[in-house]
Amino acid sequence: MKRLMISAAGLALMAGAAQAEDLTLQLKWVTQAQFAGYYVAQDKGFYEEEGLNVTILPGGPDIAPTQVLAGGGADVIVEWMPAALAAREKGLPLVNIAQPFKASGMMLTCLKESGIEDPKTDFAGKTLGVWFAGNEYPFLSWMNTLGLSTEGGPEGVTVLKQGFNVDPLLQKQAACISTMTYNEYGQVLDAGLSEDDLVTFKYEDQGVATLEDGLYVLESTLEDQAKVDALARFVRASMKGWDYAAENPEEAAEIVLENDESGAQTIEHQTRMMTEIAKLLEGSDGRLAEADYQRTVDILLSGGSDPVIQAAPEGAWVPTVTDAAFN
């Protein structure tokens, strides 16, 4: 494994090219405020100002961003770092060019009636809902840290492969389910449960948080200097979009809704989502911090007998000057 990470304006050697260039961004999930910064950058003309014509492709349960990238269907993808590292371990040479999200929004939300108060003592014997498709890696590392088998039984936990909904909690099929602070937790509340009915365990608070929603390209893309320049401008405009979205959550939510072809989203939910997303952006200017990267690697290496990655990625941390891409 060579390099996972090259900072985005190690991309910026030729920033400022006059001619517009097409770029396609593949999102990790459906159109929602989780990706508001990109829609805002498009709506406000930030990409156009940088000489870019950006196409944003929504994701979904049947879309794997890494596969889209490998197949040439996108230039850039939004992906979580554990999934990116796992893909790189399998031979797909992904490189992180920017990290807008500084903190993790992932958590387990539990029914208080289940009696769970402390993960160290109360998870054993319980059924826990877990997302897969690359989202399971932090959970598996957490259970290994707690010394809990994921094969069930009184001394382990039973893993329920959770769909991307909150039904297992509402139907009491699981004591806890995976939720994001900005999305599914609100869905649980909207379904009629109150905060007093619930107990939450944020991955950040448990010391097992890994990096989410970074921007990734293929390593070979960086061999094309014209593409390098375009990516630097893309990162700069995207971060401008994120800054605007964080400062104007309701307007950002409205822009997201304008791009939602499903018609399934509401302004209330999207505004709440953007408000929570803004908390995850705090402290980030788009650069991937070495400490944050190393924390993710260390957590994944603690995954037990079958960790996500077998060794710390050699040469993965390549500090370079990034200011030009973010000014």
Solvent accessible surface area in square Angstrom, and as a share of the most:
residue,aa,sasa,rsa
1,M,84,0.38
2,K,145,0.62
3,R,87,0.32
4,L,0,0.00
5,M,3,0.01
6,I,16,0.08
7,S,14,0.09
8,A,1,0.01
9,A,6,0.05
10,G,24,0.23
11,L,1,0.01
12,A,11,0.09
13,L,130,0.65
14,M,105,0.47
15,A,40,0.31
16,G,59,0.56
17,A,46,0.35
18,A,105,0.82
19,Q,153,0.68
20,A,67,0.52
21,E,47,0.21
22,D,96,0.50
23,L,3,0.01
24,T,31,0.18
25,L,1,0.00
26,Q,5,0.02
27,L,0,0.00
28,K,25,0.11
29,W,49,0.17
30,V,49,0.28
31,T,9,0.05
32,Q,6,0.03
33,A,0,0.00
34,Q,9,0.04
35,F,1,0.00
36,A,0,0.00
37,G,0,0.00
38,Y,3,0.01
39,Y,8,0.03
40,V,0,0.00
41,A,0,0.00
42,Q,74,0.33
43,D,77,0.40
44,K,69,0.29
45,G,16,0.15
46,F,20,0.08
47,Y,5,0.02
48,E,137,0.61
49,E,121,0.54
50,E,35,0.16
51,G,14,0.14
52,L,9,0.04
53,N,86,0.44
54,V,9,0.05
55,T,65,0.38
56,I,20,0.10
57,L,59,0.30
58,P,65,0.41
59,G,8,0.08
60,G,8,0.08
61,P,100,0.63
62,D,141,0.73
63,I,68,0.35
64,A,37,0.29
65,P,8,0.05
66,T,22,0.13
67,Q,134,0.60
68,V,37,0.21
69,L,4,0.02
70,A,58,0.45
71,G,69,0.66
72,G,65,0.62
73,G,41,0.39
74,A,10,0.08
75,D,38,0.20
76,V,1,0.00
77,I,0,0.00
78,V,1,0.00
79,E,7,0.03
80,W,9,0.03
81,M,1,0.00
82,P,0,0.00
83,A,12,0.09
84,A,0,0.00
85,L,0,0.00
86,A,8,0.06
87,A,15,0.12
88,R,17,0.06
89,E,60,0.27
90,K,168,0.71
91,G,60,0.58
92,L,38,0.19
93,P,54,0.34
94,L,0,0.00
95,V,0,0.00
96,N,1,0.01
97,I,1,0.00
98,A,2,0.01
99,Q,5,0.02
100,P,0,0.00
101,F,2,0.01
102,K,70,0.30
103,A,27,0.21
104,S,9,0.06
105,G,0,0.00
106,M,3,0.01
107,M,5,0.02
108,L,0,0.00
109,T,0,0.00
110,C,0,0.00
111,L,13,0.06
112,K,106,0.45
113,E,125,0.56
114,S,32,0.20
115,G,48,0.46
116,I,1,0.01
117,E,143,0.64
118,D,57,0.30
119,P,9,0.05
120,K,160,0.68
121,T,100,0.58
122,D,34,0.18
123,F,0,0.00
124,A,37,0.29
125,G,47,0.45
126,K,55,0.23
127,T,39,0.23
128,L,0,0.00
129,G,0,0.00
130,V,0,0.00
131,W,7,0.02
132,F,57,0.24
133,A,90,0.70
134,G,9,0.08
135,N,9,0.05
136,E,19,0.08
137,Y,37,0.14
138,P,2,0.01
139,F,0,0.00
140,L,59,0.30
141,S,0,0.00
142,W,4,0.01
143,M,1,0.00
144,N,66,0.34
145,T,89,0.52
146,L,43,0.21
147,G,64,0.62
148,L,24,0.12
149,S,55,0.35
150,T,41,0.24
151,E,157,0.70
152,G,17,0.16
153,G,45,0.43
154,P,110,0.69
155,E,137,0.62
156,G,1,0.01
157,V,0,0.00
158,T,63,0.37
159,V,39,0.22
160,L,57,0.28
161,K,150,0.64
162,Q,7,0.03
163,G,37,0.36
164,F,77,0.32
165,N,60,0.31
166,V,9,0.05
167,D,60,0.31
168,P,11,0.07
169,L,1,0.01
170,L,67,0.33
171,Q,109,0.48
172,K,129,0.54
173,Q,103,0.46
174,A,5,0.04
175,A,15,0.11
176,C,0,0.00
177,I,0,0.00
178,S,0,0.00
179,T,0,0.00
180,M,8,0.03
181,T,23,0.13
182,Y,7,0.03
183,N,10,0.05
184,E,11,0.05
185,Y,40,0.15
186,G,5,0.05
187,Q,61,0.27
188,V,0,0.00
189,L,47,0.23
190,D,96,0.50
191,A,56,0.44
192,G,65,0.63
193,L,45,0.22
194,S,52,0.33
195,E,114,0.51
196,D,111,0.58
197,D,60,0.31
198,L,10,0.05
199,V,32,0.18
200,T,51,0.30
201,F,15,0.06
202,K,87,0.37
203,Y,1,0.00
204,E,59,0.27
205,D,109,0.57
206,Q,64,0.29
207,G,56,0.54
208,V,6,0.04
209,A,3,0.02
210,T,5,0.03
211,L,2,0.01
212,E,3,0.01
213,D,3,0.02
214,G,0,0.00
215,L,1,0.00
216,Y,0,0.00
217,V,0,0.00
218,L,37,0.18
219,E,30,0.14
220,S,65,0.42
221,T,27,0.16
222,L,29,0.15
223,E,149,0.67
224,D,72,0.37
225,Q,65,0.29
226,A,56,0.43
227,K,39,0.17
228,V,7,0.04
229,D,3,0.01
230,A,0,0.00
231,L,0,0.00
232,A,0,0.00
233,R,3,0.01
234,F,1,0.00
235,V,0,0.00
236,R,41,0.15
237,A,2,0.02
238,S,0,0.00
239,M,16,0.07
240,K,99,0.42
241,G,0,0.00
242,W,3,0.01
243,D,81,0.42
244,Y,61,0.23
245,A,0,0.00
246,A,36,0.28
247,E,133,0.60
248,N,49,0.25
249,P,39,0.25
250,E,101,0.45
251,E,57,0.26
252,A,0,0.00
253,A,0,0.00
254,E,78,0.35
255,I,7,0.04
256,V,0,0.00
257,L,49,0.24
258,E,130,0.58
259,N,52,0.27
260,D,21,0.11
261,E,176,0.79
262,S,84,0.54
263,G,64,0.61
264,A,81,0.63
265,Q,40,0.18
266,T,69,0.40
267,I,51,0.26
268,E,123,0.55
269,H,24,0.11
270,Q,0,0.00
271,T,32,0.19
272,R,87,0.32
273,M,1,0.00
274,M,0,0.00
275,T,62,0.36
276,E,42,0.19
277,I,0,0.00
278,A,21,0.16
279,K,105,0.45
280,L,12,0.06
281,L,18,0.09
282,E,120,0.54
283,G,74,0.72
284,S,23,0.15
285,D,60,0.31
286,G,0,0.00
287,R,101,0.37
288,L,12,0.06
289,A,36,0.28
290,E,82,0.37
291,A,76,0.59
292,D,20,0.11
293,Y,5,0.02
294,Q,73,0.32
295,R,77,0.28
296,T,0,0.00
297,V,0,0.00
298,D,73,0.38
299,I,17,0.09
300,L,0,0.00
301,L,59,0.30
302,S,44,0.28
303,G,16,0.15
304,G,32,0.31
305,S,125,0.81
306,D,120,0.62
307,P,22,0.14
308,V,25,0.14
309,I,0,0.00
310,Q,122,0.54
311,A,65,0.50
312,A,56,0.43
313,P,12,0.07
314,E,145,0.65
315,G,45,0.43
316,A,1,0.01
317,W,71,0.25
318,V,42,0.24
319,P,92,0.58
320,T,61,0.35
321,V,121,0.70
322,T,7,0.04
323,D,62,0.32
324,A,53,0.41
325,A,0,0.00
326,F,34,0.14
327,N,135,0.69
